[in-house]
Structures are given as C-alpha cells and as structure tokens.
Amino acid sequence: MGAPATPPSLRSMSCPNCGGTVQIRGMGRAQSVVCIQCLSVLDASSALPRLVQTFQAKQRYQPLIPLGSRGKLRGELFEVIGFQVREMRVEGVAYTWSEYVLFNPYRGFRYLTEYNGHWNDVIVATALPTVKEGKQKVAQFLNENFKHFQSYQATTIFVMGEFPWQVRVGETAQCDDYVHPPRMLSAEKSDNEVVWSIGEYTTGEAIWQGFQLKDAPPAATGIFANQPSPHSGAISRAWRAFAVWLLILLGVQFFFAAIHSNKFVFSRHYRFSQQPGTAVENSFVTEVFDLPGRTSNVEVIIDTDLNNDWTFFNLALINSDTGKAIDFSREVSYYYGRDSDGNWSEGRKRDSVVLPSVPGGRYYLRVEPEPDTSRPIPLNMHYQIQVRRDVTTWIFFLIGAILLLIPPILTTFRSLSFESRRWAESDYSGSGED
C-alpha cells in the first residue's frame, strides 16, 4: 500500500482531570486514550475530550516497552501507543499479564502480550474459526486444528495510552484460548460480541532486537501455552535414525551369520531311568568329538521330554589332549496345566548355552543329570545332547539394538515431559491432553 500524499500528524488534547497534554497517535482510530500523568481514561472518539474514568487503582505498572517506542515486527514498523495489565483468578490466585497496543498508520493495529517473559505477536483474526464441541473443544482456523487450552475471565486492572476500543479499568471479558504451537487462537466475549485473535509465540530477544531496547528482556519462566517445544520434530528424526542404524546393524548381523559355519559336531540320545530299589550312577562322559577350525564359540543344546518336571544338568567340556575343562550347568523345566483362566505353561523342554572362545581340538562332555528326587519313582527321562561349532549369536545384535533405542526413547520422554508440563497449566491438567 502506498503512502498518502500528506503524512498524518499527531493530535493533542488537554486532560480534563489534570490539565496535562495528551497526545493521540492513533490517527483518528483510537477510541480511548489514558492520560499518562493522572491515568484518567478519556473518550478520544470526539473532538472534545470527555472524562470516562479516573485512576483508582493502588498500583501503577510500568511497561517493559515504553510508550512511543518504535520497532519492527515481521519487517513492518510499529509504534507502541497503549499498554494494559489484565488479571485472571484461579482458585483465588491472581495471575497478571501485560498487553501492548501497536500502531502503523498503513497496517493498522497489532498487539504484543507478555506473561513471565513469554511473548506473543497478536492480530485480530480476519476469518471466523469453526469450533467443534467435545470432551476437548477444537477450533479449526486456516486449515489448522487448535486444541482448547483454558477458559477464564480476564479483568483489566491497569491502562495507559491509546486503545481502539472504549477501555476501562475493571472491564471483564470471558476468554477461551486454543493452541497449536507456536500459534494461539483466542476468543474474547463481552457485551454479546466475540472477537477472535491469532497470536504467534515470539521470544523476548526478537522483540528487544526489533525495538532496539537496552538491557535484556526478562527471562522466560515455566512453559507457556503455545510455546514451541524444543523437541518438535526431534522424535521423528530420532526414530528415523534408529531405523537406519538398526538396518545397518541387521546387515552386519546377517553378514557374520553368513560366514559362521554353524556346524553340528556331536549329537546323541540318552535315557535316565531309575527303578524302585535300584541305584543309578548319574555321571558319565560322551565319546570324543572334534571341534575344528579357529578359536570360536560352541553351543551345547539339551532337548528333553520333561512334562511337569525339572532336571538339573552339571556339564563340563573337556579337552581330551590337555585335560582343560570348561564347567557349566543348565536347568531344564517344563510345567503346564489348566486353571480358571484357561491353559497355561511355564518353562521349556529345551535349553542351550553358548561357550565363547573355545580353541579347536578334540573334546568330550562330562554329563551329570540331577532330576527331582522328590517325585515318585520309577524315573524315566529321554534327552538329547547336541554340540554345534561356530554358531551365530544374536546377543551383540540385541545389545546394539538396545543401545540404539536409548536416544529415541530419551527424546520421546523429554518431548512428552515438555507437553505434560505445558498441559499441566490448562483446564485439562487432571487428565492430560486429549
């Protein structure tokens, strides 16, 4: 939009309460102006100033951005012409925030809101949102869904400067906030009129830079309703990275599986039997078998026909040339039945163990089964022992996968924690975001 031939000028009036000079920068668009000396509210819509309200409050607030300050928002130059403080009460506790009226003669009015160092750049909505009722209301606006955050009554407790409406200390409005970070959609209802506005979260640093203010903005404390999450997008990135690295790890696993021999070098069936009045020598040794090739792992597999029973196996893998033994043990148990919840089972009839770094050579097994002696005899168990050389194990793959899971899980936890803290301040703090 081009500039007019004659730039608009300031208008001045005298305050009918204190006689001080009141400047109006709103170029005929301001309906109320507040004298900065005595804080009386004047009607600015007529040529002669009319006293609307005198300052009665005990506390006087100072704006962080002084009236008359000029700065850029989104590349446009605006001047701060008005300032108000509003209050809401929750369970008897008062929460206050500040609102600034900004004006550009060619762009009109814009607003800044500040609460605990959190800022929003706000404009009046040019279209009417559609609100869907439900357990948690949703407002649809410009192809975005805004979730209802809170409802409250806002009361104006302090005013200073110019406003494009008839402002008064003590005026109230019923408000509803809807969020879709970093944006917030708000509805203010007063005197049977509903005004919708759309705000976008802005940092204090950006505002201070735009208005070239000295010092530093107040530090933001807590999490604001539409504050963008620092983890936004990080969850999907973390899980995508996990998927990529998991595929790489899986490829490495299959590569090593392909080069492992997985060769069975021993397999025999045995029977453990004990009759009444007889003694059984439990311990025995197998025939000698070869473990060929380089030093690698060995898997020993025990496969039984146990039913509702258990047996403990003491074993040793012994080098027949050196006598060096690797002692180990396994317990095999399997139980099943049926109860009020249906069929159930516990344990397995089969068990195995992998012995790492066993040098090549000639070996045999010493086997000593120890069944449950409390059960009635006769005892009769069939089992098979197998030995496999250079087997593919998944333990390192599982460890790697678990380690890869840590970053996305932590990222997800941090994001959920941030959102939980955000919604703890809403009307849905009891049940979380729905």
Secondary structure, 3 states (H helix, E strand, C coil): CCCCCCCCCCEEEECCCCCCEEEECCCCCCCEEECCCCCCEEECCCCCCEEEECCCCCCCCCCCCCCCCEEEECCEEEEEEEEEEEEEEECCEEEEEEEEEEEECCCEEEEEEEECCEEEEEEECCCCCEEECCCCCEEEECCEEEEEEEEEEEEEEEEEEEECCCCCCCCEEEEEEEEECCEEEEEEEECCEEEEEEEEEECHHHHHHHHCCCCCCCCCCCCCCCCCCCCCCHHHHHHHHHHHHHHHHHHHHHHHHHHCCCEEEEEEEEEEEECCCCCCCCCEECCCEEECCCCEEEEEEEEECCCCEEEEEEEEEEECCCCCEEEEEEEEEEEEEEECCEEEEEEECEEEEEEEEECCEEEEEEEEEEECCCCCCCEEEEEEEEEEECCCCCHHHHHHHHHHHHHHHHHHHHHHHHHHHHHCCCCCCCCCCC
